[in-house]
Amino acid sequence: MDNNSLSHTKWTCKYHIVFAPKFRRKVIYKQIRQDVAHILSELCKRKGIEIIAAECMPDHIHMFVSIPPKYSVSEIMGYLKGKSSLMIFDRHANLKYKYGNRHFWCRGYFVDTVGKNAKKIEEYVRNQLQEDLEYDQMSLKEYIDPFTGEPVNKA
């Protein structure tokens, strides 16, 4: 079975969580991406949260996690976003000029409970980066110059 247990409880509580940096800035790349991934995994280990799948996108984080029922999702999100924000600013002090006041994450987040479609969501989280890269490769041809309003020559 896919159940976990506490002293008097058998449980399966899986959630798909998405949250973003303040102003949805595209700052999660290179060294910051590695640090954010390491920080979030370390914080989850401290609370006994299992990360089933996770992906750091340039402007948001996808996590597919199993949270024990003794914690609420809002409690865990407050913990993850609060502690990780402090740790990110300790490692990357230059970010304080963009964000100020040590607030790295935006206020809200998205959470969805996962039931029988756990495999689909895990697959979605794992493939999210590839889908975003493919989407960015698509180009849109402009027929009108956005600055002048004049038709663009096809030459």
Secondary structure, 3 states (H helix, E strand, C coil): CCCEECCCCEECCEEEEEECEHHHCCCCCHHHHHHHHHHHHHHHHHHCCEEEEEEECCCCEEEEEECCCCCCHHHHHHHHHHHHHHHHHHHCHHHHHHHCCCCCECCCCEEEEECCCHHHHHHHHHHHHHHHHHHHHCCCCCCECCCCCCECCCC
